[in-house]
Amino acid sequence: MPVNVTLGASRLKISYSVGLDDNGKEKLKTKTYTNIKPTALDDDVYAVASALVGLQSNPVVSVGRVDEKKITQA
């Protein structure tokens, strides 16, 4: 069955280590940046993430991109 795919919203997520909890487990804080152009290249999104990471004092655990796609029957 053929389908149509439409690009939806895109977000940048950066997770930081903010220390340890009472049990010695790493505590994470995730910052989400919205309004990323769905057509933006991954290299460009990563370059922006790298610039933002440079402004933080906490170590980065992960950088991710979340893309939404709308799928409808053709």
C-alpha positions as CSV (number, residue, x, y, z in Angstrom):
1,M,0.0,0.0,0.0
2,P,1.6,3.3,-1.0
3,V,1.9,6.1,1.6
4,N,2.7,9.8,1.7
5,V,5.3,11.0,4.2
6,T,5.3,14.6,5.4
7,L,8.1,16.0,7.6
8,G,6.8,17.2,11.0
9,A,8.5,18.9,13.9
10,S,12.2,18.3,14.8
11,R,13.9,18.7,18.2
12,L,17.4,18.7,19.6
13,K,17.9,17.0,22.9
14,I,21.0,17.3,25.0
15,S,21.5,15.3,28.2
16,Y,23.9,16.4,31.0
17,S,25.2,14.7,34.0
18,V,24.4,16.8,37.1
19,G,25.9,14.7,39.8
20,L,25.0,11.6,41.8
21,D,21.9,10.8,43.8
22,D,21.8,9.4,47.3
23,N,22.4,5.8,45.9
24,G,25.4,6.8,43.8
25,K,23.4,6.7,40.5
26,E,24.1,9.4,37.9
27,K,21.5,12.1,37.8
28,L,20.7,13.4,34.3
29,K,19.1,16.6,33.1
30,T,17.8,16.8,29.5
31,K,17.4,20.1,27.7
32,T,15.1,20.1,24.6
33,Y,15.4,22.7,21.9
34,T,12.3,23.0,19.6
35,N,11.7,24.7,16.3
36,I,14.6,22.9,14.5
37,K,13.9,23.0,10.8
38,P,13.0,19.4,9.7
39,T,15.2,19.9,6.6
40,A,18.3,20.9,8.6
41,L,21.2,18.6,8.0
42,D,22.4,16.4,10.9
43,D,25.9,17.9,10.7
44,D,24.4,21.4,11.1
45,V,22.3,20.4,14.1
46,Y,25.3,18.8,15.7
47,A,27.3,21.9,15.1
48,V,24.7,23.9,17.0
49,A,24.6,21.3,19.8
50,S,28.4,21.6,20.1
51,A,28.2,25.3,20.5
52,L,25.5,25.0,23.1
53,V,27.5,22.3,25.0
54,G,30.4,24.8,25.2
55,L,28.2,27.1,27.3
56,Q,27.5,24.4,29.9
57,S,29.5,23.6,33.0
58,N,28.1,20.0,33.3
59,P,29.5,17.1,31.2
60,V,27.4,16.0,28.3
61,V,26.1,12.4,28.3
62,S,24.3,12.4,24.9
63,V,23.1,14.6,22.0
64,G,20.1,13.5,20.0
65,R,17.7,14.6,17.3
66,V,14.0,13.7,17.3
67,D,12.2,13.9,14.0
68,E,8.5,13.5,13.5
69,K,7.0,12.3,10.2
70,K,3.3,12.2,9.4
71,I,2.3,9.1,7.4
72,T,-0.9,9.0,5.4
73,Q,-2.3,6.6,2.9
74,A,-1.8,7.8,-0.7
